[in-house]
Amino acid sequence: MTTTEITKEPENLREVFATGYAKIFNQQWPMWVGGLLFGVLNVFMFAYEKAWSVADGVRNWGNWFFNTIQVSEMIIIDPHLYSTSILNFGLIVGAFASALLAKQFQLRGAPSRELFKAVLGGSLMGIGSSLSFGCNIGGFFSALSALSMAGVAMMAGLVIGAFIGLKILVWEITYLSPVSSSQTSQEKSKSWKQNQPLAGVLVLLAGISLALIYDELDYSIRGGFLIFGLLIGIIMQRTRFCFVRAFREPFMTGDGDAAKSVALAVIISVVGFSILKWSDMKDWEASVSVGFWLGSLLGGIIFGVGMSLSGGCASGSLWRAGEGHLKLWVALISFALSGSYFREWLVESGWISKLGEAVFIPDLIGWKIGVLSVCLLMLVWYLLVSWNEATKKLVII
């Protein structure tokens, strides 16, 4: 192939479209693009209604299920009207559409041991998110962006939990027999692969149409969150953005791309959140978790172990489920049921009031130093994982 052929300019509208489509869906986007976009999107969501969260929407599914089978009588908003539930649903649909558009959708089974790890990991994520009043998104990303000390505590817990989870996985590889290499995916015909982009367009149009229906029914906020979910799902699937990798990969392979992308997202988000709060466009207490410090730290540890075992965090489980991973569907179901059941137990036992309190960082050290301290924390994390990429000093396997 000559240089002329490589740099050949499109000669007609069809070639322009084909070239643009190939750049978007025939290759993965850099992960830092995900960090940049998620930081911006979280600011927009916060200004629109509330910050990005996942766990309370997943728990809403569990609450609805237990109510439906008459195991409990919790007062809830139905999942089709609960904004975070709709956001999560949109994320799954967006990832599904993106996978179809990229011809990457495939139903992927999993060996029984992996399914067991999904049940255990999902259950731990449900318990951890209940203790920390949020998952890796609401309890860490959005909480830290809102200058909540609970976000700092959960970050520490996620690092510890990811380390423990990786140790468990190393033990599994070392002492247990290898997982059977039996067929774990459903073969698709060539014609189905070729038709996936058309199916992806139809799925995306259906999602947008549903958002417009919400708007017509005077549920405009819900429709907006559905659109946000579709966007997040597409971006996550294209960038393969993953919080598990951010906290686990530095110990596993030394790769720091995910961690640096998350750090970038937090810096952008915390600046945006702070502008909205400082200008009184949003309440100063908004998204400041009440879990500092015991709930956030302990919950972060348990959640970190769970996401390592299941292979997906709260948001990662959603978009991977949209790609067709059976293991992550099992993890999501376990997450929903355990989160619902354990949160109800925390409320009934009175323990929920003993897990911590809301601590707003600017109340301790002022606005300027508060924002600077969070940005500095992210910079230190960025530099640490960059140093580890070069030296492999923190790699344990």
Long-range contacts (C-beta under 8 A, 24 or more apart in sequence): 24-238, 25-98, 25-101, 25-102, 25-103, 25-197, 25-238, 26-102, 28-238, 28-239, 28-240, 29-235, 29-238, 29-239, 30-239, 31-239, 31-240, 31-241, 31-257, 31-258, 31-261, 32-257, 32-260, 32-261, 32-264, 33-235, 33-239, 34-235, 34-236, 34-238, 34-239, 34-240, 34-241, 34-261, 34-265, 35-241, 35-260, 35-261, 35-262, 35-263, 35-264, 35-265, 35-268, 36-264, 36-265, 36-268, 37-235, 38-232, 38-235, 38-241, 38-265, 38-269, 39-264, 39-265, 39-266, 39-267, 39-268, 39-269, 39-272, 40-268, 40-272, 41-228, 41-231, 41-232, 41-235, 42-141, 42-142, 42-145, 42-265, 42-269, 42-272, 42-273, 43-268, 43-269, 43-272, 43-273, 43-276, 44-228, 45-225, 45-228, 46-142, 46-145, 46-146, 46-272, 46-273, 46-276, 46-282, 46-286, 46-287, 47-272, 47-276, 47-281, 47-282, 48-221, 48-224, 48-228, 49-83, 49-221, 49-224, 49-225, 50-83, 50-286, 50-287, 51-138, 51-142, 51-145, 51-146, 51-273, 51-286, 51-287, 52-87, 52-137, 52-138, 52-141, 52-142, 52-228, 52-232, 53-84, 53-134, 53-135, 53-137, 53-138, 53-142, 54-84, 54-87, 54-88, 54-135, 54-136, 54-137, 54-138, 54-314, 54-315, 54-318, 55-129, 55-130, 55-134, 55-135, 55-137, 55-138, 55-139, 55-314, 55-335, 55-339, 56-84, 56-134, 56-138, 57-82, 57-83, 57-84, 57-85, 57-86, 57-87, 57-88, 58-88, 58-126, 58-129, 58-135, 58-314, 58-332, 58-335, 58-336, 58-339, 59-126, 59-129, 59-130, 59-336, 59-339, 59-340, 59-343, 60-84, 60-85, 61-85, 61-336, 61-340, 62-126, 62-336, 62-337, 62-338, 62-339, 62-340, 62-341, 63-340, 65-336, 65-337, 65-340, 66-337, 66-340, 66-341, 72-344, 74-340, 74-344, 81-219, 81-222, 83-221, 83-222, 83-225, 84-225, 86-214, 86-222, 86-225, 86-226, 86-229, 87-225, 87-226, 87-228, 87-229, 87-232, 88-229, 88-318, 89-226, 89-229, 90-207, 90-225, 90-226, 90-227, 90-228, 90-229, 90-230, 90-232, 90-233, 91-229, 91-230, 91-232, 91-233, 91-236, 91-315, 91-318, 91-319, 91-322, 92-229, 92-233, 92-318, 92-319, 92-321, 92-322, 93-203, 93-206, 93-207, 93-229, 93-230, 93-233, 93-322, 94-204, 94-207, 94-229, 94-230, 94-231, 94-232, 94-233, 94-234, 94-236, 94-237, 94-319, 94-322, 95-233, 95-234, 95-236, 95-237, 95-318, 95-319, 95-320, 95-321, 95-322, 95-323, 96-200, 96-203, 96-233, 96-322, 96-323, 97-200, 97-201, 97-203, 97-204, 97-207, 97-230, 97-233, 97-234, 98-200, 98-233, 98-234, 98-237, 98-238, 98-322, 99-196, 99-200, 99-237, 99-322, 99-323, 99-324, 100-196, 100-197, 100-199, 100-200, 100-203, 101-196, 101-197, 101-200, 101-201, 101-204, 102-200, 102-237, 102-238, 103-193, 103-194, 103-196, 103-197, 104-237, 104-323, 105-196, 105-323, 105-324, 106-185, 106-186, 106-188, 106-323, 106-324, 107-185, 107-186, 107-324, 107-326, 108-184, 108-185, 108-186, 108-323, 108-324, 108-325, 108-326, 108-327, 109-183, 109-184, 109-185, 109-186, 109-326, 110-184, 110-325, 110-326, 110-327, 110-330, 111-179, 111-180, 111-182, 111-184, 113-176, 113-179, 114-179, 114-327, 115-326, 115-327, 115-330, 117-309, 117-310, 117-311, 117-327, 118-309, 118-310, 118-311, 118-327, 118-328, 118-330, 118-331, 118-334, 119-330, 119-331, 119-334, 120-306, 120-309, 120-310, 120-334, 121-305, 121-306, 121-307, 121-308, 121-309, 121-310, 121-311, 121-331, 121-334, 122-306, 122-310, 122-317, 122-330, 122-331, 122-332, 122-333, 122-334, 122-335, 122-338, 123-306, 123-334, 123-335, 123-337, 123-338, 124-302, 124-303, 124-305, 124-306, 124-309, 124-338, 125-303, 125-306, 125-307, 125-310, 125-313, 125-314, 125-317, 125-331, 125-334, 125-335, 125-338, 125-339, 126-306, 126-334, 126-335, 126-336, 126-337, 126-338, 126-339, 126-340, 126-341, 126-342, 127-299, 127-302, 127-303, 127-306, 127-338, 127-339, 127-342, 128-161, 128-298, 128-299, 128-300, 128-301, 128-302, 128-303, 128-304, 128-305, 128-306, 129-299, 129-303, 129-314, 129-335, 129-339, 130-299, 130-339, 130-342, 130-343, 130-346, 131-291, 131-295, 131-296, 131-298, 131-299, 131-302, 131-346, 131-355, 132-157, 132-289, 132-291, 132-295, 132-296, 132-297, 132-298, 132-299, 132-300, 132-303, 133-289, 133-290, 133-291, 133-295, 133-296, 133-299, 133-355, 134-289, 134-291, 135-303, 135-313, 135-314, 135-315, 136-243, 136-303, 136-307, 136-313, 136-314, 136-315, 137-243, 137-313, 137-314, 137-315, 138-287, 138-289, 139-289, 139-291, 139-296, 139-299, 139-300, 139-303, 140-243, 140-300, 141-243, 141-262, 141-265, 141-266, 141-269, 142-269, 142-287, 143-287, 143-288, 143-289, 143-296, 144-266, 144-270, 144-374, 145-266, 145-269, 145-270, 145-272, 145-273, 145-287, 146-270, 146-273, 146-277, 146-286, 146-287, 146-288, 147-270, 147-273, 147-274, 147-277, 147-288, 147-360, 147-361, 147-362, 147-370, 147-371, 147-374, 148-287, 148-288, 148-289, 148-292, 148-358, 148-359, 148-360, 148-361, 149-292, 149-293, 149-359, 149-360, 149-361, 149-364, 150-288, 150-289, 150-290, 150-291, 150-292, 150-293, 150-295, 150-296, 150-356, 150-358, 150-359, 151-289, 151-296, 152-374, 152-377, 153-291, 153-292, 153-293, 153-296, 153-297, 153-300, 154-291, 154-296, 154-297, 154-299, 154-300, 154-303, 155-300, 156-297, 156-300, 157-296, 157-297, 157-298, 157-299, 157-300, 157-301, 157-302, 157-303, 157-304, 158-243, 158-247, 158-300, 158-301, 158-303, 158-304, 159-247, 159-304, 160-300, 160-301, 160-304, 161-247, 161-300, 161-301, 161-302, 161-303, 161-304, 161-305, 161-306, 161-307, 161-308, 162-244, 162-247, 162-248, 162-251, 162-304, 162-305, 162-307, 162-308, 163-251, 163-304, 163-396, 164-301, 164-304, 164-305, 164-308, 165-248, 165-304, 165-305, 165-306, 165-307, 165-308, 165-309, 166-248, 166-251, 166-252, 166-308, 166-396, 166-397, 167-396, 168-305, 168-308, 168-309, 169-308, 169-309, 170-396, 170-397, 204-230, 232-315, 233-318, 233-319, 233-322, 236-315, 236-316, 236-319, 237-319, 237-322, 237-323, 241-315, 241-316, 242-312, 242-313, 242-316, 243-307, 243-313, 243-315, 243-316, 244-307, 244-308, 244-311, 244-312, 244-313, 244-316, 247-304, 248-308, 250-384, 250-385, 250-388, 250-394, 250-395, 251-394, 251-395, 251-396, 251-397, 252-395, 252-396, 252-397, 253-395, 254-388, 254-389, 254-392, 254-394, 254-395, 255-389, 256-385, 256-386, 256-388, 256-389, 259-381, 259-382, 259-385, 260-382, 260-385, 260-386, 263-378, 263-379, 263-381, 263-382, 264-378, 264-382, 266-374, 266-378, 267-374, 267-375, 267-378, 267-379, 270-371, 270-374, 270-375, 271-371, 271-375, 274-367, 274-370, 274-371, 278-367, 284-360, 284-362, 285-358, 285-360, 288-358, 288-359, 288-360, 289-358, 290-355, 290-356, 290-357, 290-358, 291-355, 291-356, 292-356, 292-357, 292-358, 292-359, 293-356, 294-354, 294-355, 294-356, 295-355, 295-356, 296-356, 299-355
